[in-house]
Amino acid sequence: MFRKDVLDESPFVIAEVGQNHQGDLDIAREYIRIYAFEGADAIKFQTRNNRYLFSEDAYAAGYDSENAFAETYGAHREKLELKPEWLPILKADCEKHGVKFMSTPFDEPSLEILQQIDVDLLKVASFDLGNLPFLNRIAKLGKPVVMSIGGGKIEQIRSSVEVVLKHHDQFAILHCVSEYPCEYNRLGLDNIEVLIKEFPDCIIGSSDHFNGTLSGPIAYMKGARVFEKHVTLNRAWKGTDHSFALEPDGFRKFVRDIKRVRAMMPQKPADEIGNERVFKKLGKSIIAYSDIRVGEELTLDKLSGRIFNTHYIPVRESNKVLGKTVKRDIAKGEPIQYSDFG
């Protein structure tokens, strides 16, 4: 899937739900239905075992935020988690709607659960870039892996890539800036070309937290082929990731415009240039700007253009008639024809 000879020039677009499902199974299932329809290739969630992931102090820490779902951070996170028994339901929904089921494991117990349900794709969050023991456990499963590199130094990226590639080459590296949201002038999309040069055998992509759609087509032009974009059903919902995520229509346009880029690049066939419908209808033909006598030379001050129902010499071909000597008298306003100086 993520080998260059397989993906080729085709974009692969991931709708990142994250925890924007608000900890509600019905909402999570609605994300799958809607974003599969809007063009996603994979629907991605996040999987955590918060008791394992956080220390007791970090779990019990107070959380005072307008986006808090509970008074402590651990309880807040638990409100937003998908229950393990829901994951097979979501995977089945993805199969039903023709998209890949994808999730980010944030810890080893979560990775084990995703392995048990036979997740289609695994995502490595920027937080785990350089976490070589965990990356090794992820790659050993043999599932296609997508890794974001937000906040990563090149030596951290290199060592992470090396660990994954020891196991398999179903691997995509996503340029990412770990700012939420990320302003347009902080996207740094030139780094995609740097990654392509550094890792020529890997698929390179883009994961961005920009609240618009233009980043997708530009990233494609830079060489990205895998795209991850946060999605929401309502930007006004409570939560840290809703405000910069794309709603369904925005995501539809994001996918559409990425896929259009390839078709925008080839030049128009030469034999079609100048034969467009608008020129056939409204194209000007060369006329005499003033009376021209037999034997006179056609010069710039003797010619003009006019629209006729019948086409004569197009004005854009005036370079072909300048300097020619006419064989007949041509009245002012009369069209010039090649036979007049053949």
N, C-alpha and C positions, 0 to 999 in steps of 0.2 A: 504493500500500500504506500509506504513512505520511501520507496526506492526511486531514484531518479528515472530509471528506465520504465517504471510503472506509472508514476504520477505524471511525468513528462511536463507539459505546459498547462495541464488542467489544475485549476485551483481547488483546494479542499478547505471548506469553511466550517468552523466550529462555533456553535452557539453556546456561549459560556453562561449557564444559569447560575452557577456558583451556589449561593444560598439565598438567591432572590425568590425562591419558592416560599419563603417565610416559614419553613418547617411544616408545610401543609402538603400532604400527598396529592390531593386533588389538584392543587395549583401546579405542583411539579409535573403531573401528567398533562396538564393543559399546556405547559411550556413545550413539551415534546410534540404534541399535536400541532400547535401553532407554528413553531419554528421549523419543523419538518416541512410544513406546507410552504413556508417562506423561503426555503432553499438551503437550509443547513444540511451538511453532510454528516455531522455528528452533533449530539446534544451532550453537553458536559456538566456534571455536577461535582460536588466536593464531598469527600468522606473523611470524617475525623472520629477518633476515640479521644474525647477531650480529657478524660481522667488519665489516660496514658500520655497524651501530648503535653499537658500542662503540669507543672509542679503543683503541690497542694497550695502553696502561697499564691501562685499565679491564677489558679483556678478559683480561689476564694477572694481574690482582690475585688474591691469595689469597682463598679463601672457606672460612671456618671456621664451619660451622653444622651443627646436627643434621639439617637438611634438605638438606645439600649432597650432590650426586651426583658431584662431582669436587673436586679441590683448588684449582682456579682458577675464577673466576666465569665466564669464557668457556666453559671446558670443561663446567662445570655446566649452563650454559644449552643448550649443544649437545646434551647428553644428553636434554633435555626437548623438543627441537624436532621438529616433523613434517617429514619429508623432502619436498621439492617434488613428487617423483613420487607421493607418497601422496595429495596433495590431490585429484586427479581421482577417485580411488577413494572418498574420503570424500564428495565431492560427489555421486557416483553413488549412494552409500548413502543420502544424504539424499533424493534424488529417489525412490528405491525405497520409503522409509518415509514419504513425504509431508510432509517438513519442508524448510525453507529451509536452505541451507548458508551459513554466515556466518563471517567471520573479522575479526580486528583486525590490520591491517598496522601494524607499528611503524617501517617505513622504506620508502623508495622502491623498492628491489629487491623487497621483499615485496609491495608494492602492484602492481607489474608482474606478478608471478607470479599474484596473485589475479585480475587483469584477464584474463590469458591463459586461465585455467580457467573464466572467466565466473562468478565468485562471485555468489551471489544478493543478499547484503546485506553492507555494509561497516560496521565499527564503528570509531569514533574513541575511543581510550582517553583518560581524564582527563589522562594525561601529555602529550597533544598538543592539549589545549584551548589556543587562542591561537596555535598553530603555524600561522599563516595560509598560508605557502607550501605546507606539506604538506596542509592542509585543502583548498586550492584544487586540488591535484592529485587528491585523493580525489573531490571533488565533480564535477570535470570528466568523470569516467568515466560519470556519469549513473545510477549505481547508488543504490538507497535507502541512506541513511546514518543511523546511530544514533550519537549523541555523548553521552558522559558528561561531567559538569562538576565532578567532584570537585576540590576545592582551587581552584576558579576564582572570580575576582572578576567582578562584573557587567559591567564594561567588556570583560573578556576573553571572556565569554560572548557579549555583543552582537556584537563584531567577528567572532567565529567563526561565529555564526549568519548574519551578513550575507554572509560569503564563500560559505557553502554555498548560500544562497538565491539568489545570483546565477546559479547553474547550474540548480537545480531545487528543487521543494518536497517531494520524497520524503524527509522528514527528521523525525527524532524527537530530542528533547532529554531526557536522563535526569538527574533529580536524583540525586546521588551524594555520599556521604561517604567520603573516601579513608582509611579506617581498616580494618585487617585483623587480627582481626574488628572489626565495629562493634557496640558495645553498644546495647541497645534505647533507652537514654536519650540516644544520640548520633545517632539516625537523622535527626532534623530534617525530618520529612515535611511540615511546614507549608510548607516551601520550594516544594513542588509547586504550591501555589496562587499563590505569588509568580511562578513561572515562567509559569503560565497567563496571569496578568495581563500580564506583560512581553512574552510572545510569543503573542498570542491566535490567530495563524494557524498555529501549529506544534503538532504532537502532543507532549505532555509525558508522560514516564514516570519510572520509578524503577529504579535499579541499586543494590542494597544488598549489604553483606557481613555482614548479621545472620545468626546461625545458627538462626533460627526462621522460621516461616511467616506470622506475624501481620502482618508489614510489608506483605505483598502486598495483602490485602483493605483495610487502612487506606489504603495509597497509592491504591488504586482509588477509595475514597470521597473522597479529596482531589482526584481528577481525573486520576490517572495512567492511561494506556492501554497503554503498552509497559513490559514488566517484564523485567529481566535478573537471573538468580539463578545463582550458582556451584553446580555440581553435582559429585558424586563417586560412585564406586562403593563407597568404603570410607573413612570418616572417619579411620581409624587408619593409612592409608597415609602413607608418607614424602612430605613436600612442604608448602609453606607455605600452600596454599589448601584442603587437604582438611578441616581441622578445623572450619571454619565453613561448608563447603558442604553442600548438602542431598543426602541419599541418595535413591534412587528413590521410596520411599514418602513421604518428606517433600516431595519435589517434586510428586508426584501431589496431595497435599493442598494445596500452595501454589497450583497451577493450579485445582484444584476450588473452593477457597474464594474465589479472585479471581472466578471465573465465577459464583459463587452470589450475589455482592453485589448485582447488578442485580435479581435476583429477590426479594431481601429487602426492597427499598425500597418498592414500591407498597403502599398501604393495602388492607386486606381489603374486598371489596364489602360495602356496608351491609346488603344483604339476607341475607348469610350470617352476620352477627354475631348471636349468641344462638341460632343454629340448629345449633351444633356437636354432634357425636355425643355428647360427654360430657354435655351439658346435657339431651339427649333421654333419656339413660339415667339420670342421677343428679341432674337439676335439681329443686330444691325448688319446691313449690307453696305458695301462701299458705293458712294454716289459722287457725281460731279458737283463740287461746291460752287462752281461757276462754269460758264460755257467753255468747252475745251475743243480746240480746232485740230483737225487731222495733222499729224506730224509733230504735235506738241508732246512734251515729256510730262509724265504725271509726277507732280511734286506735292509736298505737304499742304501747301496753301490752295491746291486745286481739288482737294478731296474732303469728303465728310461721310456721314453714315445715316441710314434711315431704315426703319423696320418695314418690311414688305410681307405680303402673304406668300409670295414666292421668294425663295432664298437665292441670292447671287453670291458674290465673293464676300465672305465675312470680314468685318472691319479688323478682326484680330489678325487677318492675313494681309494687311496693308503693306507689310514689309516686302511682300512678293510682287507688288505692282509699282511701287515707287521706282522712278527712273525709267519705266517703260514708255515707249513712244506709241501713241494711239494711231490706228489705221482709219479712223472715221471721226466725223464731228460728233461730239457728245454734248447734249444740252444740259443745262444746269438742273440738278435734281434727278437726272437719269442714272440708273445703276450702271456701274462699270462691270464688264464681263471679260473673262480671259480671252475671248475671241476678238476683243477690241485691240489687242496688241500681240496676238499669237505669232 
